[in-house]
Amino acid sequence: MISKAIRLARVGSGSELAAALLLGLGFPCIMAAAIAPNLWFFAAAAFVTYAADQYLHRCGSYLINRLAAVRAGLSIRFLVRQLLLVLLLSRMGYGEATLFYVTVACLLAFYGLQAPQSAIVTLIRLRRKLPVVTRNIDLSAVSIGNAPPRRLMSRPAEKMLHLDLFGLIGVLIAIETGTAAFAYAGLALMLGFAVLYLAALLPYARPSRLVPPEAEVLAAVDDWLRSYRPTVIMYFSGSKDSAYQVNMWLETMAQLGGRPLIFLRERNIVPQLAMTSVPVLCVPGGVHLMNLDLSSVRVALYAANVGKNIHMLRVPTMKHVFIGHGDSDKLASVNPYSKVYDEVWTAGKAGRDRYALADVGIRDEDIVEVGRPQLASIKAWTGAPKNPVPTVLYAPTWEGWDDNPGNTSLLLAGENIVRRLLTAEEPVRVLYKPHPFTGTRSRQAKAVHARITAMIEKAATERATDPRWAKEREALRADQAEARAAMLRIETQLSRLAGSAQTDRDEAEQSRDAKVDPGTEAETAKLREEWNDAYWRSTGWWEHKVIVGAAPRLYDCFNESDAMVSDISSVVSDFIASGKPYAVTDSAAMGVEEFRRQNTAVRAAVILSNSAVELDELLAAVTDPAADSLGEDRRELKQYLLGPDEPTSIEQFDTAVRELAAKAEARNIGVARSLGEPVGG
């Protein structure tokens, strides 16, 4: 019943639901206490509502927004509590006393101070919002002052309103003791701190602390573009949760010849970007984008098919290329939308054949095979497990936008897969790394994910005390402690390099100051590798792990594992680069032959039914080379899916960029000549 109430109330936990109930019941109790009157009941109920309100705000509860929608927002709740305090004074016999009138006057004055405070905060936020967000771009031509301290701008209305606690406490003490001085002192503190808060904000509303007009900022960006003259851009639009789709291309962009630029459309993606020394320009406004000087750009790369792509696709002086954010047999990999691009780049011949089979209008001559530069860090299999206990990675994709059973193995097979791995006849170590979108659409998927997590954590706890591993635990104890200390040290260094300690900087100030030199980027990459090594050393090679979040990265999990179980997604295509055994679940129950026919990436896989009884075949291939009947198939499939090892993927990719840039330049020269315009560099 409690879980059902949590779902209906759309709250995240039982404690959140309890706080909401206390807040809802607290105000009637305050009113009853004021009418009765009962001072101690009033005080207790009032402080319960303060605490519940504060808790719901801190956990970002959905109910806070709902209360505002039904005219019970933050200001109204505080005003009602203050009015009930006045009612309590009247009911306690102070209706004609000086204390009553002073309290009313001070509360009115306090309420009046909230208007200028709110106006100043709004002014600062609006006038410190640049029309663009940048990284690694010189904006010294425009004057951008320092941001107000975070303590002033974070939840300002909540902070201001909570100052009435001084007045409330003072009045309640005055009623209890009969000494009005307590009330006057509390009310004076309330007004005094409110005035001080207002005074602290005022300097940041000066023109010198705000940002210049939009036109001046955009002119400075245009000047930088004309100076830098980018030749190739990575264009991306999407939600902050999809930032991984552009992050996977940052290293590739940094290695390209020419002058690369990351071009974003949503502000909330910028904080999610991994560190890069490549210039980053985020332009949310379509009109602003259309008026930027992008005349030097010859190639635009697109990682996703989204509506806002049209704003860049309209520019004829550059060639437009769809590169995607993974290579798989999903329908998204053969989207008819891809016809809008000049070229579509795939990893290997499989991508070309996939488009031909789908017959969605993509011409064969517009497809270019460029490999997968991101896979360079994936280590090739040695033919034997890394450790005495083989490690199997379970990396299911998410549930997708519809209820197609083939979207993910999680719903129908996930628990069976994990259970069979945990109870395998010979010990197996399980790494579980679900897709970051898992459970965002489907409650059922979220529930299954929670159960799988609980299963693995329980098995990990049992294995931690299993006497079979006592000797290994003791032998590795010192090294694990050293590894955990190394992780903390490296995290501190990474925070320093990222400048995360400067939490007071707002978006404008970060655009002004955020510049990463290649040396810092290289040092960060080196530290991340060291952190990754320390992470795996910090736990035993027999210990099960649930891995969520950005680190360790998926490819790090590939390198740590000896085999993988997954679904039809780019994860499978990428894992094939390792040459290790893998299994894919036929969740839609097509049957082995039909499943292989429809999905190229599973031609060298062990095919699992939803019962996962076929897992023994996968485990045998890991531990016994003679039982690995699909080894040669994996080698052939790797080349078909991902292209040849030589030249390297980054060399293929860079060559494709240069050749397409030359085509764009030739087109521009031809158009200029046909119009009788001068041809220049």
C-alpha positions in Angstrom: 0.0 0.0 0.0 2.8 2.4 0.9 4.6 1.7 -2.5 1.3 2.3 -4.3 0.9 5.6 -2.5 4.4 6.6 -3.4 3.7 5.9 -7.1 0.4 7.8 -7.0 2.0 10.8 -5.3 4.9 10.6 -7.7 7.5 10.9 -4.9 10.8 9.1 -4.8 10.8 7.5 -1.3 8.8 6.7 1.8 10.5 9.5 3.7 9.4 12.0 1.0 5.8 10.8 1.2 6.0 11.1 5.0 7.2 14.7 4.7 4.4 15.5 2.3 1.8 14.1 4.7 3.3 16.0 7.6 3.2 19.2 5.6 -0.4 18.6 4.6 -1.5 17.8 8.1 0.6 20.4 9.8 -1.2 23.5 8.6 -4.7 22.3 9.8 -3.0 21.6 13.2 -1.5 25.1 13.3 -4.9 26.6 12.6 -6.5 24.4 15.3 -3.8 25.3 17.8 -4.3 29.0 17.0 -8.0 28.9 17.5 -7.9 26.7 20.6 -5.5 28.4 21.6 -2.7 26.1 22.5 0.8 27.6 22.4 2.9 24.4 22.6 0.7 22.6 20.0 1.1 25.6 17.7 4.9 25.6 18.1 5.2 21.9 17.5 3.0 21.9 14.4 4.7 25.0 13.0 8.2 23.5 13.3 7.0 20.3 11.8 5.8 22.2 8.7 9.1 24.1 8.5 11.1 20.8 8.7 8.9 19.0 6.1 9.0 22.0 3.7 12.8 22.2 4.0 13.2 18.4 3.4 10.9 18.4 0.3 12.9 21.3 -1.2 16.2 19.7 -0.6 15.2 16.5 -2.3 13.7 18.4 -5.2 10.3 16.8 -4.7 7.7 16.8 -7.5 5.1 17.8 -4.9 6.7 21.2 -4.5 5.7 22.2 -8.1 2.3 20.6 -7.6 1.6 22.7 -4.5 2.5 25.9 -6.5 0.1 24.8 -9.2 -2.8 24.6 -6.7 -2.1 28.0 -5.2 -0.2 26.6 -2.2 3.3 27.7 -3.3 6.2 28.5 -1.0 5.2 32.2 -0.4 1.6 31.3 0.3 2.6 28.6 2.8 4.8 31.0 4.8 2.2 33.8 4.6 -0.5 31.5 6.0 1.8 30.5 8.8 2.4 34.1 9.6 -1.3 34.9 9.6 -2.0 32.0 11.9 0.7 33.5 14.3 -1.3 36.8 14.3 -4.5 34.8 15.0 -2.7 33.0 17.9 -1.7 36.4 19.3 -5.3 37.6 19.1 -6.7 34.4 20.7 -4.2 34.6 23.5 -5.5 38.0 24.5 -3.0 40.3 22.8 -5.4 41.7 20.3 -5.2 45.2 21.7 -1.6 45.0 22.9 1.3 46.8 21.4 2.9 43.5 20.7 0.1 42.6 18.3 0.4 45.7 16.2 4.2 45.6 16.2 4.1 41.9 15.0 1.6 42.7 12.2 3.6 45.7 11.1 6.9 43.8 11.1 5.4 40.8 9.2 4.0 43.2 6.6 7.4 45.0 6.3 9.0 41.6 5.9 6.6 40.6 3.2 7.3 43.9 1.5 11.0 43.3 1.4 10.5 40.0 -0.5 9.4 42.0 -3.6 12.7 43.9 -4.2 14.7 40.8 -3.2 12.9 38.7 -5.8 13.2 41.4 -8.4 17.0 41.8 -7.9 17.5 38.0 -8.1 15.5 37.8 -11.3 17.4 40.8 -12.8 20.7 39.2 -12.0 19.7 35.8 -13.4 18.3 37.3 -16.6 21.1 39.8 -17.2 23.8 37.3 -16.5 22.5 34.9 -19.1 24.6 35.0 -22.2 23.0 34.2 -25.6 25.7 31.5 -25.9 27.6 29.2 -23.6 31.2 28.5 -24.5 34.3 26.5 -23.5 37.8 27.1 -24.7 36.7 30.2 -26.6 38.2 33.6 -26.0 35.5 36.1 -24.9 37.9 38.7 -23.5 36.4 41.2 -26.0 33.3 41.5 -23.8 33.3 42.4 -20.1 31.8 39.7 -18.0 32.0 40.4 -14.2 32.2 37.8 -11.5 29.1 35.9 -10.5 27.4 36.4 -7.2 28.3 33.9 -4.5 26.3 30.7 -4.8 25.0 31.1 -1.2 23.2 34.3 -2.3 21.6 32.9 -5.5 20.8 29.3 -4.6 17.2 28.9 -3.5 16.9 32.7 -2.6 13.2 32.7 -2.0 13.4 29.8 0.4 16.3 31.5 2.3 14.5 34.8 2.5 11.2 33.3 3.8 12.9 31.2 6.4 14.2 34.3 8.1 10.7 34.6 9.6 11.7 31.9 12.0 13.4 34.6 14.1 10.2 36.5 14.4 8.1 33.3 15.0 10.4 32.1 17.8 10.6 35.5 19.4 6.8 35.9 19.5 6.2 32.4 20.8 8.7 33.0 23.6 7.1 36.4 24.4 3.7 34.8 24.7 5.1 32.0 27.0 7.1 34.4 29.3 4.9 37.5 29.0 8.0 39.5 28.1 7.4 41.4 24.8 11.1 42.2 24.4 11.7 38.6 23.1 9.2 39.2 20.3 10.8 42.6 19.4 14.2 41.1 19.3 13.1 38.2 17.1 11.2 40.5 14.8 14.2 42.9 14.6 16.5 40.0 13.7 14.0 38.9 11.0 13.9 42.4 9.4 17.6 43.0 9.9 18.7 39.8 8.2 16.2 40.5 5.4 17.7 43.9 4.8 21.2 42.5 5.0 20.3 39.9 2.4 19.0 42.6 0.1 22.1 44.7 0.7 24.3 41.8 -0.2 22.6 41.3 -3.5 22.6 45.0 -4.6 26.2 45.2 -5.7 25.7 42.3 -8.1 22.9 44.2 -9.9 25.3 47.0 -11.0 25.8 47.1 -14.8 29.5 46.2 -14.3 28.5 42.9 -12.7 26.0 42.0 -15.4 26.8 40.8 -18.9 26.8 43.0 -22.1 23.8 43.1 -24.5 23.2 40.1 -26.7 24.4 41.9 -29.8 27.8 42.7 -28.3 28.3 39.1 -27.1 27.3 37.6 -30.5 29.6 40.1 -32.3 32.5 38.8 -30.1 31.6 35.2 -30.9 31.6 36.1 -34.6 35.0 37.8 -34.3 36.3 34.6 -32.7 34.9 32.5 -35.4 36.5 34.6 -38.1 39.8 34.4 -36.2 39.7 30.7 -35.5 38.1 29.7 -38.8 36.7 26.2 -37.8 36.7 23.7 -40.6 34.8 20.8 -39.1 32.1 20.9 -36.5 30.4 18.2 -34.4 26.7 19.4 -34.2 24.6 18.0 -31.3 21.1 18.6 -29.9 19.4 16.6 -27.2 18.6 16.2 -23.5 21.2 16.3 -20.8 20.8 12.5 -20.4 21.9 12.1 -24.0 25.2 13.9 -23.5 27.1 10.6 -23.7 26.3 10.6 -27.5 28.5 13.6 -28.0 31.0 12.7 -25.3 32.0 9.6 -27.2 33.2 11.7 -30.1 35.2 14.3 -28.1 38.5 12.4 -28.3 38.0 11.8 -32.0 37.4 15.5 -32.7 40.5 16.4 -30.7 42.6 14.1 -33.0 41.3 15.5 -36.3 43.4 17.6 -38.5 42.1 21.1 -39.3 40.3 23.2 -36.7 37.4 21.3 -35.0 34.5 22.9 -33.1 31.8 21.2 -30.9 28.5 22.9 -31.6 25.7 22.4 -29.1 22.1 23.6 -29.0 21.0 23.0 -25.3 22.6 24.8 -22.3 22.1 21.8 -20.0 24.4 19.6 -22.1 27.4 21.8 -21.5 27.9 20.9 -17.9 27.6 17.2 -18.9 30.5 17.4 -21.4 33.7 15.5 -20.6 36.9 17.5 -20.4 38.1 18.6 -23.9 40.5 21.1 -25.3 38.4 21.4 -28.4 36.4 24.7 -28.5 32.8 24.3 -27.5 30.0 26.7 -28.7 26.4 26.3 -27.5 23.9 28.4 -29.3 20.3 27.8 -28.1 18.6 30.3 -30.3 17.9 29.3 -33.9 18.0 32.9 -35.1 21.3 33.5 -33.4 22.7 30.3 -35.1 21.5 31.5 -38.5 23.3 34.8 -38.1 26.7 33.4 -37.1 29.6 33.5 -39.4 30.2 29.8 -40.2 31.6 30.4 -43.7 34.9 28.6 -42.9 33.2 25.3 -41.9 33.4 22.7 -44.6 32.1 19.5 -42.8 29.4 19.2 -40.2 29.1 15.9 -38.3 25.8 14.8 -36.7 25.7 12.3 -33.8 21.9 12.1 -33.6 18.8 12.6 -35.8 16.8 15.4 -34.1 14.6 18.2 -35.3 17.0 21.0 -34.6 19.5 19.6 -37.1 17.5 21.5 -39.7 19.0 24.8 -38.4 22.5 23.7 -39.5 21.4 21.5 -42.5 20.2 24.7 -44.2 23.8 25.9 -44.6 24.8 24.9 -48.2 28.5 25.9 -47.9 29.3 22.8 -45.8 28.8 19.1 -46.3 26.6 17.3 -43.8 27.4 13.8 -42.4 25.5 11.5 -40.1 28.0 9.6 -37.9 25.5 8.4 -35.2 26.4 7.4 -31.7 26.9 3.7 -32.2 26.6 0.9 -34.8 23.9 -1.7 -34.3 21.1 -3.6 -36.1 18.4 -1.5 -34.4 16.0 0.4 -36.7 17.5 3.7 -35.6 20.6 2.7 -37.5 18.8 2.9 -40.8 16.5 5.9 -40.2 15.1 7.3 -43.4 15.8 10.8 -42.0 19.4 10.1 -43.0 18.5 11.0 -46.6 19.0 14.7 -45.6 22.7 14.3 -45.2 25.3 14.5 -48.0 27.0 11.3 -46.6 26.4 8.6 -44.0 29.5 7.2 -42.4 29.4 3.7 -41.0 32.0 1.6 -39.2 32.3 -1.2 -41.7 30.6 -2.9 -44.7 27.9 -4.2 -42.4 26.5 -0.6 -42.1 26.5 -0.2 -45.9 24.7 -3.5 -46.4 22.2 -2.6 -43.6 21.1 0.5 -45.5 20.8 -1.5 -48.8 18.7 -4.1 -47.1 16.4 -1.5 -45.4 15.9 0.3 -48.7 15.2 3.7 -47.1 16.6 5.8 -49.9 20.3 6.1 -48.9 22.4 5.7 -52.0 25.4 3.4 -51.8 27.8 6.0 -53.1 26.8 8.3 -50.2 28.0 5.7 -47.6 31.6 5.9 -46.4 33.2 3.3 -44.2 35.4 5.0 -41.6 35.8 2.4 -38.7 35.1 3.3 -35.1 37.8 5.5 -33.7 36.4 5.2 -30.1 37.2 1.5 -30.0 41.0 2.1 -30.0 41.1 1.6 -26.2 39.5 -1.8 -26.3 42.0 -4.5 -25.6 42.1 -7.7 -27.7 41.4 -11.0 -26.1 44.3 -13.2 -25.2 42.3 -16.4 -25.4 42.1 -17.1 -21.7 40.5 -15.5 -18.6 42.4 -12.6 -17.0 41.9 -14.2 -13.5 41.3 -17.6 -12.0 37.6 -16.7 -11.9 36.2 -15.6 -15.3 34.3 -12.3 -15.4 31.1 -12.0 -17.4 29.7 -8.5 -18.1 25.9 -8.2 -18.3 25.2 -4.9 -20.2 21.6 -4.8 -21.3 20.2 -1.9 -23.2 17.2 0.1 -22.0 13.5 -0.5 -22.7 13.2 1.9 -25.6 10.3 4.1 -26.5 7.8 1.3 -27.0 7.0 -2.1 -25.5 8.6 -4.2 -28.2 9.9 -7.3 -26.3 13.1 -7.2 -28.5 14.2 -3.9 -27.2 15.9 -5.2 -24.1 16.6 -8.6 -22.4 16.1 -6.9 -19.0 12.3 -7.5 -18.8 11.9 -11.1 -19.8 15.4 -12.6 -19.4 17.4 -10.3 -17.1 16.8 -12.0 -13.8 17.3 -15.5 -15.4 20.6 -14.4 -16.9 21.9 -13.0 -13.6 20.6 -15.9 -11.6 22.2 -18.5 -13.8 25.5 -16.7 -13.7 25.5 -16.3 -10.0 24.7 -20.0 -9.5 26.9 -21.4 -12.2 28.6 -24.7 -11.4 32.0 -23.1 -11.6 32.4 -19.7 -10.0 31.8 -16.7 -12.2 32.3 -13.0 -11.4 29.4 -10.9 -12.6 29.6 -7.2 -13.6 26.3 -5.5 -14.2 26.3 -2.3 -16.1 22.8 -1.3 -17.4 22.1 1.5 -20.0 21.9 4.9 -18.3 18.3 5.3 -19.6 17.1 2.0 -17.9 13.8 2.5 -16.1 13.3 6.1 -17.3 10.2 5.1 -19.3 9.1 1.7 -18.0 8.3 1.2 -14.3 8.6 -2.5 -14.9 12.1 -2.1 -16.3 13.0 0.0 -13.2 11.6 -2.7 -10.9 13.5 -5.5 -12.7 16.7 -3.4 -12.5 16.2 -3.0 -8.8 15.7 -6.7 -8.3 18.8 -7.6 -10.3 20.8 -5.1 -8.3 19.6 -6.6 -5.1 20.4 -10.2 -6.3 24.0 -9.2 -7.2 24.6 -7.2 -4.0 23.3 -10.1 -2.0 25.6 -12.6 -3.8 28.5 -10.1 -3.4 27.9 -10.0 0.3 27.8 -13.8 0.6 30.9 -14.2 -1.5 32.7 -11.6 0.7 32.5 -14.1 3.6 32.9 -17.2 1.6 35.9 -19.2 3.0 36.9 -20.2 -0.5 38.3 -16.7 -1.0 39.7 -16.1 2.5 43.3 -16.6 1.4 43.0 -14.3 -1.6 41.2 -11.6 0.5 44.1 -11.6 3.0 46.7 -11.6 0.3 45.2 -8.6 -1.4 44.0 -6.6 1.6 47.0 -4.2 1.6 46.9 -3.7 -2.1 43.2 -3.0 -2.0 43.6 -0.4 0.7 46.4 1.3 -1.3 44.1 1.2 -4.4 41.3 2.9 -2.5 43.6 5.6 -1.2 44.9 6.1 -4.7 41.3 6.5 -6.0 40.7 9.3 -3.4 44.0 11.0 -4.3 43.3 10.8 -8.0 39.7 12.1 -7.6 41.1 15.1 -5.7 43.5 15.8 -8.5 40.8 15.4 -11.1 38.6 17.8 -9.2 41.4 20.3 -9.1 42.0 20.0 -12.9 38.3 20.4 -13.6 38.1 23.4 -11.3 35.1 21.9 -9.5 36.0 23.6 -6.3 34.9 26.9 -7.8 31.2 26.2 -7.3 30.3 29.9 -7.2 30.9 30.4 -10.9 27.8 30.7 -13.0 27.3 29.9 -16.6 28.5 33.3 -17.8 31.7 33.2 -15.7 32.5 29.7 -16.8 32.1 30.7 -20.4 34.6 33.5 -19.7 37.1 31.4 -17.9 36.7 27.7 -18.9 39.7 27.0 -21.1 41.4 23.6 -21.2 44.9 23.3 -22.7 45.9 20.0 -24.4 48.4 19.4 -21.6 45.6 19.5 -18.9 43.5 17.3 -21.1 46.3 14.7 -21.5 47.0 14.8 -17.7 43.3 14.2 -17.0 43.2 11.3 -19.4 46.3 9.8 -17.7 44.7 10.3 -14.3 41.5 8.6 -15.4 43.4 5.6 -16.6 45.2 5.4 -13.2 41.8 5.8 -11.4 40.4 3.0 -13.5 43.3 0.7 -12.7 43.0 1.5 -9.0 39.2 0.9 -9.1 39.7 -2.7 -10.3 42.5 -3.3 -7.9 40.3 -2.0 -5.0 38.1 -5.1 -5.3 38.8 -8.8 -5.5 38.8 -10.4 -8.9 36.1 -12.7 -7.6 33.8 -10.0 -6.3 30.5 -9.2 -8.1 29.9 -5.6 -9.0 26.9 -3.4 -10.0 28.3 -0.5 -12.0 26.2 2.6 -12.7 27.3 6.1 -13.5 30.0 7.5 -15.7 32.9 5.5 -14.2 34.1 2.9 -14.8 33.3 3.5 -18.5 31.7 0.8 -20.6 34.9 0.1 -22.5 36.8 -0.3 -19.2 34.3 -3.0 -18.3 34.9 -4.6 -21.7 38.7 -4.8 -20.8 38.0 -6.2 -17.4 35.6 -8.9 -18.5 36.2 -12.2 -20.3 32.8 -12.4 -22.0 29.6 -10.4 -22.3 25.8 -10.8 -22.4 23.8 -8.1 -24.0 21.1 -7.2 -26.5 20.8 -5.8 -30.0 22.5 -2.5 -29.6 25.8 -0.8 -30.4 27.3 -2.3 -27.2 27.5 -5.7 -29.0 29.1 -4.2 -32.1 31.7 -2.4 -29.9 32.4 -5.5 -27.8 33.2 -7.5 -31.0 36.3 -5.3 -31.3 37.7 -7.3 -28.3 37.4 -10.7 -30.0 36.0 -12.1 -26.8 33.0 -14.6 -26.6 29.6 -12.9 -26.2 26.0 -13.8 -26.0 22.9 -11.9 -27.2 19.4 -12.6 -26.0 16.6 -13.3 -28.4 14.0 -11.6 -26.2 11.3 -11.5 -28.9 11.6 -15.3 -29.4 12.3 -15.1 -33.1 14.2 -18.4 -33.1 18.0 -18.7 -33.6 18.0 -18.8 -37.4 15.7 -15.8 -37.9 17.4 -13.9 -35.1 20.8 -14.4 -36.9 19.3 -13.5 -40.2 17.9 -10.2 -39.1 20.8 -9.1 -36.9 24.3 -9.1 -38.3 26.0 -8.5 -34.9 24.8 -11.9 -33.5 26.2 -14.1 -36.2 29.2 -15.0 -34.0 27.2 -14.9 -30.7 25.8 -17.5 -28.4 22.0 -16.9 -28.8 20.1 -17.0 -25.5 16.5 -17.7 -25.0 14.6 -15.9 -22.3 15.3 -18.8 -19.9 19.1 -18.3 -20.5 19.8 -22.0 -20.4 22.4 -21.6 -23.2 24.7 -19.7 -20.9 26.8 -22.8 -20.3 28.0 -22.7 -23.9 29.3 -19.1 -23.4 31.1 -20.0 -20.1 32.7 -23.1 -21.8 34.0 -20.9 -24.6 35.7 -18.6 -22.0 37.4 -21.3 -20.0 38.2 -23.9 -22.8 39.6 -22.8 -26.1 38.5 -26.1 -27.6 34.9 -25.4 -26.8 35.0 -22.0 -28.5 33.5 -22.9 -31.8 32.7 -19.3 -32.7 36.2 -17.8 -32.5 36.9 -17.7 -36.2 33.4 -16.3 -36.8 34.1 -13.5 -34.4 37.3 -12.5 -36.2 35.5 -12.4 -39.6 32.5 -10.5 -38.1 34.8 -7.9 -36.5 36.2 -6.9 -39.9 32.7 -6.9 -41.5 31.2 -4.7 -38.8 34.1 -2.5 -37.8 36.4 -2.5 -40.9 40.0 -3.4 -41.2 42.6 -2.8 -38.5 44.9 -0.9 -40.9 44.8 1.9 -41.6 43.6 2.8 -38.1 40.1 4.0 -37.6 41.2 7.6 -36.7 43.3 7.7 -39.9 40.2 6.5 -42.0 38.0 9.0 -40.2 40.4 11.9 -40.7 40.9 11.1 -44.4 37.1 11.0 -44.9 36.8 14.5 -43.3 39.6 15.9 -45.5 38.2 14.4 -48.7 34.7 15.7 -47.9 36.0 19.1 -47.0 37.7 19.2 -50.4 34.4 18.4 -52.1 32.7 21.2 -50.1 35.4 23.7 -51.1 35.1 22.6 -54.8 31.4 23.1 -54.7 31.7 26.6 -53.1 34.2 27.6 -55.7 32.0 26.4 -58.5 29.0 28.3 -57.2 31.0 31.5 -56.8 32.3 31.3 -60.3 28.8 30.6 -61.7 27.6 33.7 -59.9 30.5 35.8 -61.1 31.8 36.3 -57.5 35.5 36.5 -56.6 37.0 33.3 -55.4 39.1 33.7 -52.3 40.4 31.7 -49.3 
